[in-house]
Amino acid sequence: MHPKALLDACSELVREVLRFEHPADAVVSRYFREHRALGPRERATLAETAYAVVRRKLLFEHLAGSGSGPRERRLAILGFSGDRDFLKSALSEQEKAWLDQCDAVDPATLSERHRHNLPEWLVAPLKEQLGDDFWPLVESLDASAPLDVRVNTLADKREDVREELRLAGIAAKPTPYSPWGLRLEGKPALTKFDAFSRGAIEVQDEGSQLLALLTDARRGQMVVDFCAGAGGKTLALGAAMRNTGRLYAFDVSAHRLENLKPRLARSKLSNVHPAAIAHERDERIKRLAGKIDRVIVDAPCSGLGTLRRNPDLKWRQSAQSVVELAAKQGAILASAARLLKPGGRIVYATCSLLRAENEEVAQAFSAASPGFRRLQVQELLESARVDDAAKLCAEGGQDLRLWPQRHATDGFYAAAWEKVQS
C-alpha cells in the first residue's frame, strides 16, 4: 500500500477507536472485515498504530496541539508503527518538521500526566498501592504483552510440545511459574500449526493458568466455572480433572459461551457442560446448591490488569463504574458460594489492579460469611507445585497478586475460601 494511503487508513481507524463506543479490538476487527484487501503487514501497522495512540493518548494529544491538519491524522502520525522514512514519505514538509520537533522532546520535561497517560481517577489508588513501583508499572503498560499458551496436559507434555514448536520455527520457553505454560517468542499465527489445531495448546496468559491451578480441580469432582466467558480456565480445569467428573461452564452471555465450542472440540474434553444463565440467582444455580467441590469466580471487572492488551479500558472505565462493579462482584461471589458442599473450595478472582475490586470484595465476603474459612493462597500454590509461590502473593501469603512489571503477566488478584464442615 502507498504510504499516503496507509496513513489515511491509520487516521480513519484512529478516529473510530477514539470514539470509545465499542472495545478497541472489536473496532479494529470490524475495520479489517470491511477492508478485506489489506495485507498482513498493513493490518499489523494499522492495529499497532491505533493501540499506540490509545496507550499514549494524553501525551499525543498534547503534542498534536502544535501541529496542523485533522486531529486524527496528527495522532496517527505520532503513533505510527513502522519505518520512519516510510512514514515521512507520506508527509508534507511542514508535517516532517513538526514530527522532528515532537521526536526531540525530552521525556524528563513532560508533566506527570503526559508520562503516565492514565486518567486521574486511576492514578491515586495505584500510587497508594505501589509507591515507588508505580512508574515501573507505567513502563510495563506501555509495552505489548507476551504470548503465552497452556499445554493441554490431558494428551501432551510441555517439553514435547516445546520441541514440536521449535521444529516448526517457533521459539518458546517454559513460563516461570505455571507448570503448564509456554511463552512464545514473537506473535506467530498459531492457527496454522498442528499443535493448535489438534488441541495441544491454547492461548492463555500465565496468570490465568495460575487461577486454574489455585482452584485445584481433581478427578471425579463436581466443579463450576461461574463466569466462564470463552472458557480458557474451563479447559484448564477440565484437563486437570483428567476428563472425569462434571464441569459446568456458566456465563450470562450465550455469545461468549459460543466461542468456547471450537476450543472445546479441539481439547477433546467430554466432561464440560456449558450453560447460559440469566443471572447469578438462576434456577440452574439453585439446583446445584451444596453439591459442588470447587468453584472459580473470575468476576466481571474493570479489566485494568489487561491494559497492555486492552489500553482503551482506562478511558472506557471510571471511578463510578468501579463502584458499580464492586457491588456486582460481591453479589456474584455470595451466590456462587452457595454452590459449595462442606469442605469445598471457592476462588474469587479478577483481572483488575484495584483494591476496590479485589481485597475489599474479599474482606466483605469474609465478614459476611462465617461458614467459610479463608485459605492461604501461597500454601495452595506450593501444593500445586508452582515455583516461587511466595513471589506471587501479598498480604503475608494470603492473596494472589500479579503485576505486569513484577511477574510479566496480566494483573490478577485471587483469594480462596473453604466451606467449613457442618
N, C-alpha and C positions, 0 to 999 in steps of 0.2 A: 504493500500500500504506500502511496506517495506520502511523504512526511506531512504535508499540509492537510491531507485528507485524514490521516491518523490523528493529528492534533485536533481537528474539528470533531472527530468521533469521541476523543477523550473529553473534550469540552462538553459535548452533549451528554455523555454518561455522568460526568461530574455534576451537571445541573440536575439530572434526575435523582441521583443518590442524595444530594444535599437537600432535597425536599423533605427527607426523613418521614415519608408517608408509609414506607414499607422497609423491611430489613434490607440492608445494602446487598447481601448476597442474592436475595430474590430479585432486586432491581437489575443487578449485573446479569443474572441468568436470563431474565426476560429480554434484556437488550441483545444478548447473544442469540436467543431464539428468533428475534426479529431481524437479525443481521447475520444470516447463516453463511454468507460468503466470507466472513472473517476467518483468517487462518489462525493456527495456534499461537504464533508469535504476536499477532495483533491482539488476540484475546488476552494474552498474558499482560501486554503493555497497558491495555485498557483497564483491566481489573486492578492491576497493581497501582496504576496512577490514581484511580478513584479511591482506593483504600489509603494511599499515601495522603491524599487531601483530607480524608476524614480523620486520620490519625493526627495530623498536624494542622488542623483547621484553624485554630486561633492564630498560630504563627503565620500561616499562609495568607489569612485574611488581613493581618497586619501588614505584611509585605506587599500584598496586592494593592493596598491603598495608594502606593506611589506609582503604580503602573497605569496603563490606559487600555481601552478596549473592554469587551464584555467581561464581567466578573468571573464567569465560569472558565473563560479562556485563560485569564491570568492565573487562576488557581490550578488549572490543568498544566500550564507551563511550569509552575513551581513544583508540582508533584510528579511531573512526567517521569515515568520509569523506562529508561532506555538510554541509548547513546546520546551524549550531549551534542555532538556535532550533527547527528541526525535531527535532533530537535531544533537546533539553531537554523538548519536549512529551511525550516518552515516559518521562521520568524522574520519580522521586519528589522531594520537596523535599530530602530527605537526600542523594540522589544528585546533585542540582543543586549543592548547597553543596560537596560533595566534589569534583565536577568543577571548580568555580571555584577551589578550593584548588590542585588539580593544575595548572590553567592558569596560576596565579600563580607557580609555582615558577620561580626564576631558573636558567636552564641553567648559569650560571657556578658555582653552588653544588653542582652534581652531581658525583659521583665520575667518574673517567675511564671506568669500565666502563659507567656509565649514559649517558655521552655517546657512546661509540663503538659500543655494542651489538654487540660482536664477542666470540666465545669467546676465552678467554685463550690457548689454544694458537696462535691465528692472529695475535694482536696483536704478539708479539715479532718474528716474521720480517718482518712488514710494516713495523714501526718501524725495523728494521735496514736494510731496503732503502730506505725513503723518507725517513727523518729528519723534517725539518720538513714534508714533503709528506704525512705520514700523516693529519693532520686534514683537509686538503682532500680526500683520498681518502674519508674517512669521510663528509664532507658530500655528496660526489658519489653515494655508495652509498645515501644517504637519499632521493635523487631518482629519478624514473622515467626510463627510457632513452628516447631519441628513436626515432622510427620511420623507419628507413632502407629504401630499396628500391634494387635494382640494375636498371638499364635493360638489357633484352636487346638488345645491340648487333648481334645477328645480323640483326635486322629493323628496329630503330628507333634514332633518335638521341636523346641525352639532352635536348637543348633542345626537340625536338619533343614528347617525352613530357611534359616540364615544362609546356609551353604547353597540352597536352591536359588535364592535371590542373588547371591554373588555370581553364580554361573549365568544368571540372566542379565547380569550387568548392573545390579542394584546393590550398593554398599549399605550394610546395616550393622548395627552393634546392639548388644543387649541393653535394654533400659536399666538404669542404675538401681531401681527399687522393685519394680514389678517383675516377678519371675516368668511372666507370660509375654513380656513385651519386647519389641524390636524398634529401634529408632533408625529411620531410613535417612540416607543422605540425599538431599535434594527433594524434589516433588515429582517422582515418576508417576506415569499414568498406570496405576496398579491394575485397572480392569483388563489390561492387555495380557496379564500374566496368569499362568496356570495356578499359582499359589492362591491367587484371589478367586478365580472362577470356581475352583473346587472347594473353597471354604476353609483353606488352611490359615488364612489371615483375614482380619477385619480391622479397618481403620478405627483406632480408639486411643485417645490421649492416655498417657501413663497414669495420670491422676484418676481418671475414670476407672481404669483397671484396678487401682488400689481400693476404690469403693467396693467393687465386687469381691475382692479378697477379704475386705473387712466384714462383709456380710457373712462369709463362711458358710455358703450353701453346701449341703452334703448329700450323699447318695440317699435316695428314698424319701427325702423330706418334702414337705409342702412349703413352697416358697412363693412370695409375691413381690414383683417389681411394681410398686404402686403408681409411679409416674414414668412409665416405660419409654414414652416417646418413640424414637425409631429403633430402640431395642439394643443398643450397644452393650449395656450392662446385663440385659436379659440373656443375650447369647453367652456372655462370660459366665453367668450363673449356671446356665444350662450345661455348659461344658464341665464346670466344677462339680455338678451333680452327676456327671458321667451318664447323662441322658436317662436318668431314672427319676422316680418321684413325680411330682407335678409342679410346674412353674407357671404361675399366672402373670401375664403382662397386661396391666391395666393402664388406661390413659383416657382422658376426657376427649381426646382428638382421634377420631377414627382415621383421619387423613395421615396422622403421624404413624399410627399403627400399620397403615398400608405399606409404609416404607420399610417395615420390619419383614414383610413377606418374602421378598427376594433374598434378604440376608438370612432369614430362617431356612429357606430352601438350600442355600449353599452350606449352611452349618451342619446339616444332616441331623439336627435335633428333632426329636419327636415328642419331647416332654413339655413343650411350651404351648400355652393356651392364651393367645391374645384376646382381649375383650375390651371394647369401648364402654366406658361408664359415663353416666350423666353428671355425677359429682362425687365427692368423697363419701357421701352417705348413701350411695346407690344400693339397691336391694341385693346385687351380687356381692357386695362387701358384707352386708349384714348376714348373709347365709354362711359366710366363711368365718364369722367371728369366733375366736377362741380355738381355731383349728390349725393355725399356721405356725411353722417352725422359725421361719426367717422372713423379715420384711425389709425392703430397702425403699426409702422415700427420697428420691432425688427431686426435691421440690421445685416447682416453678419459681424462678428467682430473677433478679436483675441481670444475671449473666455477666457481671462485671469482671469475673475471673477469666473470661474468654476474650478480652479486649484485643489481644494480639490477632485473633481470628475475626472478631466482630467489633471493630473500633467504633462503629456507628452507635453501639449501645450506650456509650457515655453521653450521647446527645439525645437519645430517644428515651432515657430514663430520667427520673427526677427524685428529689428528696421525698415528695409526696407519694410517688409510685412505690418507693421502697417501704414506706409505712404501710401502704395497702398490701404489698406483697407479704410483709412480715405477718400481718393478720391472717392472710390466706395460708401461709406456711404453717402457722400454729394450728389452724383448724384441720389441715390435711394430716399433720403429724398425729394429732389426737385421734382422728378417725382411723388412721392406719394402725395405730397401736392396739385398737380393739380386735384386730385380727389375730393377735398372738395368743398362743396357748402358754401355760406356765412353763418357764424355762426357755421360752423362745427369745429371739433377739431381733431388735429393730434398729436400723441405721438411718439416721437423718442426715441428708447431705444437700449442699448447694454448690453451684459454681459462682458464688458471689465472694467478694472481698470484704464485705461489710459486716461488722458485729451485729448490726440490727437484724440481719437475716440469718445469722449464724449462732454465735454464743447466746445472744439474748433470747432467741427462739428456744434453744436447748434448755436454758435456765428456766424459762417459763414452763416448759413441759415438765421438767423435773419437779418443780414446785407444785404443780397441779396433779402429779401422778405418783402418789406414794406407793403404788403397786409395782413400780419399776425401779430397778437398781441401775445407776449409771456405771458403765463399764469403762475401763482404761483402754483407750484405743491403742496405745503403744504396746500393751501386752497382747492385744488381739493381733496386731500386725506381726509381732515377733512369733506368735504361734503359727501364723500363716507363712512364715519363713521369708518375710520381707526384710531385705538388707537395710541396715542403718535406720531402723524404725524410729529411733529417738529423734532423728533429724527432721522427721515429717510431722512431729507432734508439738502441740502447745498446751498451756495450762497444766504443766507438770506431767505430760503424757496422756492427759485425759481426752484431748481432741486431736483430730487430724487437721492440719493447717498447711496447705500447699500454696506456695507463691511462685510466680514465674521467674523472678530474679534469684530465688534461692534453689528451686528444685527443677527448673526448666520444664515445668508442667503448666497447664492452666491453673488458675487459682481455684482451689477447692477447700471446702470445710466438711467435716463429718463428726458426728457424735453417735454413741451407741448405748443402748439400754437392754437389760434383760428383764423379762416379766417375772416377778417373784413367784415362787411356788406357793400355791394356796394350801 
